[in-house]
Amino acid sequence: MITVVTDYQFHATWIASHTDYYLIPDEGMKLSFVEQGVEPDKIYVTGIPVSPKFWKRQPSNYAKIKLGFKEDQPLALVMGGGLGNGGIEEIVRTLNEYEDHIQAAVISGNNPMLYTKIQEYLRTDGKHNIRTFGFTDKIDVFMDAADFLITKPGGMTCTEALYKNLPMIFYQPIKGQEEGNSQLFTEKGWGVLGQNRVELRQLIDSWIHYPVRLHQIQRKQISYTSQYPPTILKTLLLSCLEQTTVQSRVINA
């Protein structure tokens, strides 16, 4: 059995007695597993596996046109996970203040009440620079189009954005795994933390006026993703299966 860890902070619930191998996203987690009694040779640092749709990034201007956005204007992508959580309403109100200086795609996920609430707000107070979407299977295209992502720091969403080389703002992460994910990503320089609307506005202003800061984040992201390319998982899984098969034959001999 192989356990694939999909968060960047250790938690004891990942430990399973019958697991043959643990695939973890970061070298810093390895010690925590060893301290819980896991043998070091059962732990491999591979990154978190994501769909092939997130392995490469198409040109931003092409993706913007494909989604109906202006190609020559910054695009903020706002996500809160499949349920559309993560202070999205506050984020929308902040982005609305930019009027025509920035455009935004807000993904409300499987949360029709949030979708309706945002739509009602935009109809009365919106500046026509924000578009809302419900559940979509085109997150990869939205990430291609976006200049940056504002999101809750869930393990999978962050990893998909990481492999798309998309700078991230983590807005009000909740304690536990989200807070741990946010801490590691900010320490690595893959994203930044915004705790309130004032900080969020300051970060957006900084990135709009000094896009070189976005490029600096992207270079750090590429440094990680080139070290743990998605294909490494396939190679490792085949190796683990081969080792397990050999061990099984020895036991049954």
C-alpha positions in Angstrom: 0.0 0.0 0.0 1.2 3.5 -0.9 0.1 6.6 1.0 0.3 9.9 -1.0 0.3 12.9 1.4 -1.6 15.8 -0.1 -0.9 18.5 2.5 2.4 20.3 3.4 2.1 20.0 7.1 2.5 16.7 8.9 -0.4 15.1 10.7 -0.4 11.8 12.5 -3.6 10.7 10.6 -1.3 10.1 7.6 0.4 7.2 9.4 -1.1 3.8 8.5 0.3 0.5 9.9 0.0 -1.4 6.5 1.6 1.3 4.4 4.6 0.2 2.4 5.7 3.6 1.1 4.9 7.2 1.9 5.1 9.8 -0.8 5.5 13.3 0.7 5.6 16.7 -0.9 8.5 18.3 1.0 11.8 17.2 2.5 11.0 19.0 5.8 8.2 16.6 6.5 10.4 13.5 6.5 11.7 13.9 10.1 8.1 14.1 11.4 7.3 10.7 9.9 10.5 9.2 11.2 9.7 10.5 14.7 6.4 8.6 14.5 8.2 5.4 13.8 8.2 5.2 10.0 11.4 3.7 8.5 13.3 6.3 6.5 13.6 4.0 3.5 9.8 3.9 3.2 9.6 7.7 2.7 10.1 9.4 -0.7 9.9 13.1 -1.5 7.9 13.4 -4.7 5.8 16.5 -4.6 2.0 16.1 -4.7 0.7 14.5 -7.9 -1.6 16.6 -10.1 -3.5 16.1 -13.3 -1.4 16.4 -16.5 -3.6 19.4 -17.3 -1.5 21.3 -14.7 1.9 20.2 -16.0 2.3 23.0 -18.5 1.1 26.5 -18.9 -0.3 27.9 -22.1 0.3 31.7 -22.9 -1.8 33.9 -20.6 -3.1 36.2 -23.3 -4.4 33.2 -25.3 -6.2 31.7 -22.2 -7.7 35.1 -21.4 -9.2 35.4 -24.8 -10.5 31.9 -24.6 -12.3 32.7 -21.4 -13.6 36.1 -22.7 -11.3 38.3 -20.7 -9.2 41.3 -21.9 -5.7 40.1 -22.8 -4.0 43.3 -21.9 -5.3 43.7 -18.3 -4.2 41.9 -15.1 -6.5 39.0 -14.2 -7.0 37.9 -10.6 -8.3 34.4 -10.1 -10.3 33.9 -6.8 -10.9 30.4 -5.5 -12.1 29.0 -2.2 -12.0 25.2 -2.8 -14.9 23.1 -4.2 -17.3 24.6 -1.6 -16.4 28.2 -2.4 -15.2 29.1 1.1 -12.3 31.3 2.2 -13.6 34.9 2.6 -14.6 35.2 -1.1 -17.2 37.9 -0.4 -14.5 40.1 1.2 -12.1 39.4 -1.6 -14.8 40.4 -4.2 -15.5 43.7 -2.4 -11.8 44.5 -2.4 -11.3 43.7 -6.1 -14.4 45.7 -6.9 -12.6 48.8 -5.7 -10.1 48.6 -8.6 -12.9 49.2 -11.2 -11.2 48.9 -14.6 -7.6 48.6 -13.4 -7.9 44.9 -12.9 -10.3 42.1 -13.9 -11.2 39.1 -11.8 -12.6 35.6 -12.3 -14.4 34.3 -9.1 -15.0 30.6 -8.8 -17.7 29.9 -6.3 -17.5 26.1 -6.8 -20.3 23.9 -5.5 -21.9 26.7 -3.5 -24.9 28.1 -5.4 -25.8 30.4 -2.4 -22.4 32.1 -2.6 -22.8 32.4 -6.4 -26.2 34.1 -6.1 -25.0 36.4 -3.3 -22.0 37.6 -5.3 -24.1 38.0 -8.4 -26.6 40.2 -6.5 -23.8 42.3 -5.1 -22.2 42.8 -8.5 -25.6 43.8 -10.1 -26.1 46.6 -7.6 -22.5 47.7 -6.8 -20.3 46.0 -9.3 -17.9 47.8 -11.6 -18.2 45.3 -14.4 -14.6 44.1 -13.9 -15.6 40.9 -12.1 -17.1 37.7 -13.5 -18.5 34.8 -11.3 -18.4 31.2 -12.2 -19.8 28.1 -10.5 -18.3 24.7 -10.6 -16.0 24.3 -13.6 -13.7 21.6 -15.0 -11.5 24.2 -16.6 -9.5 25.4 -13.6 -6.3 24.7 -15.5 -7.4 27.2 -18.2 -8.3 29.8 -15.6 -4.9 29.3 -14.0 -3.3 29.8 -17.4 -5.1 33.0 -17.9 -4.6 34.5 -14.4 -1.7 36.7 -13.3 -2.2 35.7 -9.7 -4.4 33.6 -7.5 -6.2 34.6 -4.3 -7.3 31.4 -2.4 -7.6 29.4 0.7 -4.4 27.3 1.0 -5.8 23.8 0.4 -3.1 21.3 -0.5 -4.3 20.3 -4.0 -5.3 23.9 -5.2 -1.9 25.2 -4.0 0.0 22.4 -5.8 -1.9 22.9 -9.0 -1.1 26.6 -9.0 2.5 25.8 -8.0 2.9 23.6 -11.1 1.3 26.3 -13.2 3.8 28.8 -11.8 1.0 31.0 -10.6 1.8 33.4 -7.7 -0.6 33.1 -4.8 -2.2 35.2 -2.0 -3.5 33.1 0.9 -6.4 34.9 2.4 -7.3 34.1 6.1 -6.3 30.5 6.3 -8.0 28.5 9.0 -5.9 26.9 11.8 -4.5 23.4 11.1 -3.6 22.1 7.6 -4.4 25.3 5.8 -2.3 27.4 8.2 0.5 24.8 7.8 0.3 24.9 4.0 0.3 28.7 4.0 3.3 28.9 6.3 5.4 26.5 4.1 4.5 28.2 0.8 5.3 31.7 2.2 8.6 30.5 3.6 9.5 29.0 0.3 8.5 32.2 -1.5 5.8 30.6 -3.6 3.1 32.9 -2.2 2.2 35.5 0.3 -0.2 35.8 3.2 -3.1 38.4 3.5 -4.9 38.4 6.8 -7.4 41.2 6.1 -8.7 43.5 3.4 -6.1 46.1 4.1 -3.2 43.6 3.6 -4.9 42.2 0.6 -5.2 45.6 -1.1 -1.5 46.3 -0.3 -0.4 43.0 -1.9 -2.5 43.5 -5.0 -1.2 47.1 -5.4 2.3 45.8 -5.1 1.9 43.1 -7.7 0.1 45.4 -10.2 2.7 48.2 -10.0 5.7 46.0 -9.7 5.1 42.8 -11.8 8.8 41.9 -11.3 7.7 40.6 -7.9 5.4 38.1 -9.6 8.3 37.0 -11.7 10.5 36.5 -8.6 7.8 34.2 -7.1 7.5 32.3 -10.3 11.3 31.6 -10.5 11.1 30.1 -7.0 8.2 28.0 -8.0 10.0 26.7 -11.1 13.0 25.8 -8.9 10.8 23.4 -6.9 8.7 22.0 -9.8 11.8 21.3 -11.9 13.2 19.3 -8.9 10.1 17.3 -8.5 8.6 16.9 -12.1 5.3 15.1 -12.3 6.9 12.2 -14.1 9.0 11.3 -11.1 5.9 9.8 -9.5 5.4 7.3 -12.3 9.0 6.2 -12.1 8.9 5.8 -8.4 5.6 3.9 -8.4 7.0 1.4 -10.8 10.1 1.0 -8.7 8.0 0.5 -5.5 5.8 -2.1 -7.2 8.9 -3.9 -8.4 10.4 -3.9 -4.9 7.2 -5.1 -3.4 6.9 -7.9 -6.0 10.5 -9.1 -5.3 9.8 -9.0 -1.5 6.6 -11.0 -2.0 8.5 -13.7 -4.0 11.2 -14.0 -1.3 8.6 -14.4 1.4 6.7 -17.0 -0.6 9.8 -18.9 -1.7 
